[in-house]
Amino acid sequence: MLYIIAVAGALLAANTLSLLIAGWRIRSRQDRTPGVATRSPVSIVIPLCGVEQFSRETLQSALSLDWPDYEVIFCVADRADPIIGLVEHALRTKPLAKAKLLVGDDRISANPKLNNCVKGWNAASHEWVVLADSNVMMPTDYLTRLLAGWRHDSGLVCSTPLGSRPNGFWAEVECAFLNTHQARWQYAGEALGVGFAQGKSMLWRKKMLDAHGGIQALAAEIAEDAAATKLVNSMGLKVHLVAGPFEQPLGRRTFREIWARQCRWARLRRVTFPHFFAPEILLGVAPPLLLCLGAAFVSGASLFATGFTVLCAAYMPELILAVRKNWHLSPLSLVAMVTRDALLPIIWMRSWLAGSFDWRGNRMVIGSQESRLEAGVAGPIAGP
């Protein structure tokens, strides 16, 4: 009995410790922008595929940065993609001398997003290059914050996505996944020396990556961020995160979209980092809650009081973190967190089964040991 309680207590303590570390590591969005010694020229490569709910805003945000010398290279694989019209409109509305649109597909890998980036990487004219997803809302100090995150032992600086502007309950659940769960654990891991790349925003030194195989080296894994993590670690360098994550406006989400996205990410983590993925079954409130309820049932203690205590111990620190960092919170946030934690063990178990799903017009097949993409499936789906 004491052993069960000790295990549950250890899980809750680890949860609280990760929140404390993340709270110490992450700056609030209201904090002053960190300074940089030099403001070197930067190239931003943005792969685009299809029109998303906030495409107009995210495109314009990339053209409105407070940086003296930077270029933006928009990359589109298909000439018939409707996003091209929005890019051309953004370039007229927010003219930037060093902004251009490149169209074409370089198939160096089974990863369509990476293929779309190749032409932009090759056209980049500066030493610092950012590979940024199309749904990142770039603040005016975007480049300042990325460059400020570079340290003497950095091989890559990234940002996790910070969910914002949700519309509807399942978008609230997406926020609960992205913010106080995934971002929290990623920042805690980086603070403890175990940094993982995130493909949302990746700052590279061009010469460094070119000396180790160039952008083609990121085709070593089905997910370019997993390949980036392993490549940087092989160089004896580290993946670091920006002081505070950049926003990804969500809009409306459905359960089907959340389920597909979380299952895809879980399967990719399981294939690329199985030794880190396996313990994920212990994350969330379900393991300590079930252990404590089992112990309470055997001992005759109050199940309601036990469950309430565990839930308070798990979610109060999480809510405090969101408040202190000025992240999205609403009356639905707590219910969304509980829903997320109910889904976590189901997603974890589902990830061990082979399966396939559509990913932006491609069929992704993830087996027990490998992943691949099969082109030719019609119709794009929501982005990552």
WOQUI-V377164 format. One record per residue. PSI is psi in degrees with one decimal (NA if undefined). BURIAL is + if it has 9 or more other ideal C-beta (glycine too) atoms within 8 Angstrom, else -. D_FIRST is the distance of its C-alpha to the first C-alpha in Angstrom with 2 decimals. Layout:
PSI_BURIAL_D_FIRST / PSI_BURIAL_D_FIRST
This chain:
-48.7_-_0.00 / -34.1_-_3.80 / -42.6_-_5.32 / -44.2_+_5.24 / -37.7_+_6.41 / -41.3_-_8.61 / -45.3_+_10.08 / -42.2_+_10.87 / -38.4_+_12.33 / -39.9_-_14.29 / -43.0_+_15.72 / -36.5_+_16.82 / -41.0_-_18.24 / -39.1_-_20.15 / -47.6_+_21.48 / -39.8_+_22.72 / -41.7_+_24.15 / -37.7_+_26.10 / -38.7_+_27.53 / -43.5_+_28.57 / -45.2_+_30.23 / -40.3_+_31.97 / -36.5_+_33.10 / -36.5_-_34.60 / -35.2_+_36.18 / 132.8_+_37.65 / 149.8_-_40.72 / 154.3_+_41.35 / -16.0_-_44.17 / -6.5_-_46.01 / 157.2_-_46.05 / 143.6_-_49.35 / 130.6_-_50.21 / 150.4_+_49.79 / 159.5_-_53.08 / 145.7_-_54.35 / -44.6_-_56.95 / 148.5_-_59.07 / 74.6_-_59.39 / 155.0_+_60.21 / 145.1_+_61.32 / 142.6_+_58.55 / 135.0_+_58.63 / 120.0_+_56.24 / 122.2_+_55.89 / 107.1_+_54.55 / 135.8_+_54.17 / 143.8_+_54.85 / 105.2_+_54.43 / 161.2_+_55.13 / 128.5_-_55.29 / 170.8_+_52.09 / -38.2_-_51.69 / 24.1_+_52.10 / -42.9_+_54.37 / -45.0_+_57.28 / -42.8_+_55.26 / -36.7_+_53.46 / -46.6_+_56.78 / -31.5_+_58.54 / -34.2_+_55.78 / -21.2_+_56.39 / 7.1_+_60.07 / 32.9_-_59.58 / 148.9_+_57.84 / 82.5_-_58.87 / 134.1_+_59.83 / -32.4_-_63.37 / 103.5_-_63.55 / 154.2_+_61.37 / 149.4_+_61.98 / 127.2_+_60.10 / 106.6_+_60.36 / 132.2_+_59.31 / 127.8_+_58.77 / 134.1_+_59.18 / -36.8_+_59.24 / 126.1_-_61.21 / -20.7_-_64.55 / 1.3_-_63.98 / 126.8_+_60.75 / -15.1_-_61.24 / -22.1_+_59.45 / -41.9_+_62.68 / -39.7_-_64.47 / -37.4_+_61.84 / -46.0_+_62.02 / -37.9_+_65.81 / -41.9_+_65.61 / -38.9_+_63.17 / -29.9_+_65.52 / -38.5_-_68.39 / -41.7_-_66.48 / 71.9_-_64.88 / 131.3_-_67.34 / 125.8_+_66.07 / -40.3_-_68.59 / 58.4_-_66.17 / 137.9_+_64.44 / 164.2_+_65.05 / 126.9_+_63.90 / 134.9_+_63.68 / 133.1_+_63.55 / 166.6_-_62.86 / 120.6_-_60.18 / 104.6_-_59.59 / 84.8_-_57.44 / -8.7_+_55.89 / -178.9_+_52.48 / 5.2_-_50.46 / 105.4_+_49.30 / -32.7_+_51.82 / -43.9_+_50.77 / -43.3_+_51.37 / -39.0_+_54.66 / -25.0_+_55.73 / -19.5_+_55.15 / -50.0_+_57.34 / -35.6_+_60.67 / -41.7_+_59.40 / -44.6_+_58.07 / -30.2_-_61.41 / -13.5_+_63.35 / 131.7_+_61.37 / 1.0_-_63.80 / 161.9_+_61.54 / -37.9_-_59.31 / 128.3_+_56.29 / 130.6_+_55.15 / 125.9_+_52.50 / 114.2_+_51.25 / 136.1_+_50.14 / 155.4_+_48.96 / -22.3_+_51.24 / 17.3_+_48.75 / 126.1_+_48.09 / 107.0_+_49.57 / 120.0_+_51.12 / 165.1_+_51.57 / -26.5_-_54.83 / 24.6_+_53.10 / -52.4_+_51.38 / -35.0_+_53.12 / -44.1_+_52.82 / -36.0_+_49.03 / -48.7_+_48.87 / -33.5_+_51.23 / -22.2_+_49.49 / -8.1_+_46.29 / 129.7_+_48.11 / 177.6_-_47.38 / -26.4_-_48.86 / 16.6_-_46.18 / 138.8_+_46.12 / -14.7_+_47.00 / 141.0_+_46.16 / 130.5_+_45.30 / 175.2_+_43.60 / 136.4_+_42.26 / 158.5_+_39.50 / 136.9_+_40.65 / 109.8_+_39.93 / 134.1_+_40.00 / 164.8_+_42.42 / 50.0_-_44.60 / 148.7_+_42.45 / 101.3_-_44.11 / 165.8_-_41.88 / -44.2_-_38.20 / -25.5_+_37.69 / -33.6_+_39.41 / -40.0_+_36.91 / -39.5_+_34.14 / -41.8_+_36.14 / -42.5_+_36.16 / -36.9_+_32.38 / -49.8_+_32.19 / -43.2_+_34.96 / -79.3_+_34.45 / 0.8_+_31.07 / -72.3_+_29.34 / -48.2_+_31.72 / -41.8_+_33.95 / -49.5_+_31.10 / -33.8_+_29.42 / -41.6_+_32.86 / -37.4_+_33.94 / -42.8_+_30.74 / -42.4_+_31.22 / -39.3_+_34.88 / -28.1_+_34.20 / 6.8_-_31.98 / 8.6_-_34.83 / 80.4_-_33.78 / 139.4_+_36.39 / 139.2_+_37.11 / 152.1_+_40.43 / 128.1_+_40.82 / -1.7_+_44.03 / -49.1_+_44.72 / 116.3_+_46.67 / 117.5_+_47.25 / 118.6_+_49.62 / 154.5_+_51.26 / 119.7_-_54.01 / -44.7_+_56.40 / -36.7_-_57.77 / -49.3_+_54.34 / -39.6_+_53.25 / -32.7_-_56.74 / -12.7_-_56.65 / 37.5_+_53.54 / -5.3_-_54.75 / -166.8_-_55.27 / -22.8_+_53.68 / -25.0_+_53.88 / -21.6_+_51.08 / -2.8_+_48.69 / 2.6_+_49.33 / -22.0_-_47.22 / 159.5_+_44.25 / -28.2_+_44.30 / 125.7_+_43.09 / -28.0_+_45.32 / -33.2_+_42.63 / -42.8_+_40.53 / -39.6_+_43.75 / -42.9_+_44.52 / -48.3_+_41.18 / -35.9_+_41.67 / -46.6_+_45.34 / -43.7_+_44.77 / -35.2_+_42.11 / -22.2_-_44.56 / 0.0_+_47.10 / 18.9_-_44.82 / 179.3_+_44.61 / 155.0_+_41.95 / 123.5_+_41.41 / 157.1_+_41.40 / 153.0_+_40.95 / 162.5_+_43.27 / -32.9_+_42.36 / 138.3_+_41.66 / 154.4_+_41.43 / 150.1_+_44.41 / 146.4_+_44.39 / 103.3_+_44.47 / 135.6_+_45.71 / -42.5_+_44.06 / -144.8_+_46.04 / 140.4_-_45.03 / 151.1_+_42.36 / 162.2_-_41.36 / -40.8_-_38.09 / -42.1_-_39.84 / -44.7_+_40.85 / -46.1_+_37.40 / -48.1_+_35.81 / -43.4_+_38.54 / -46.0_+_38.40 / -37.5_+_34.63 / -39.5_+_34.57 / -48.9_+_37.54 / -41.2_+_36.04 / -43.7_+_32.72 / -40.9_+_34.70 / -40.2_+_36.89 / -39.3_+_34.01 / -38.6_+_32.51 / -40.2_+_35.92 / -32.6_+_36.96 / 64.4_+_33.79 / -33.8_-_31.30 / -26.0_-_29.26 / -29.1_+_28.75 / -37.0_+_28.33 / -44.2_-_25.55 / -5.7_-_22.78 / -18.8_+_24.07 / -19.8_+_21.67 / -5.3_-_19.05 / 160.1_+_21.47 / 176.9_+_21.59 / -19.4_+_19.26 / -49.8_+_18.13 / -53.3_+_15.32 / -32.8_+_13.42 / -46.2_+_14.41 / -40.4_-_13.20 / -46.3_+_9.71 / -38.1_+_9.59 / -37.6_+_11.44 / -43.6_+_9.28 / -39.5_+_6.25 / -38.5_+_9.32 / -43.9_-_10.85 / -39.8_-_8.49 / -10.0_-_8.42 / 11.5_-_12.08 / 166.3_-_12.40 / 122.5_-_15.40 / -38.8_+_15.27 / -48.2_-_18.50 / -40.2_-_17.56 / -48.1_+_14.38 / -41.6_+_16.58 / -41.2_-_19.45 / -44.3_+_17.68 / -44.2_+_16.53 / -40.5_+_20.05 / -42.9_-_21.71 / -30.8_+_19.91 / -42.7_+_20.95 / -23.2_+_24.45 / -47.9_-_25.91 / -34.3_+_26.40 / -43.1_+_27.82 / -37.6_+_30.28 / -41.2_+_31.27 / -46.6_+_32.09 / -39.4_+_34.32 / -47.0_+_36.04 / -29.6_-_36.73 / 3.6_+_38.13 / 39.2_-_40.19 / 167.1_+_38.73 / 131.4_+_39.10 / 146.1_-_37.19 / 173.7_-_37.97 / -18.4_-_36.59 / -7.2_-_35.26 / -44.3_+_33.41 / -43.5_-_29.98 / -37.8_+_30.23 / -38.5_+_31.45 / -42.7_+_28.44 / -43.0_+_26.06 / -44.2_+_28.35 / -47.4_+_28.36 / -26.4_+_24.59 / -31.7_-_24.64 / -27.0_+_27.33 / -52.0_+_25.85 / -30.3_+_23.68 / -43.8_-_26.59 / -41.6_+_29.08 / -46.7_+_27.08 / -38.9_+_26.97 / -31.3_+_30.61 / -21.1_+_31.70 / -6.9_-_31.14 / 140.9_-_33.76 / 148.1_-_37.44 / 175.6_+_39.35 / 158.3_-_42.31 / 164.5_+_43.47 / 136.4_+_46.50 / 97.5_+_46.68 / 54.0_+_49.90 / 9.0_+_52.12 / 149.5_+_50.47 / 115.6_+_48.08 / 126.9_+_45.05 / 121.0_+_43.55 / 114.5_+_40.21 / -159.1_-_39.17 / -25.9_-_36.33 / -11.4_-_38.06 / 169.1_-_40.94 / 155.2_+_42.47 / 163.7_-_46.02 / 138.6_+_48.20 / 113.6_+_50.88 / 161.3_-_53.62 / 1.3_-_55.59 / 124.6_+_53.26 / 147.9_-_55.09 / 115.6_-_53.91 / 157.4_-_51.88 / 177.9_+_48.47 / 144.8_-_46.77 / 174.3_+_46.37 / NA_-_43.22
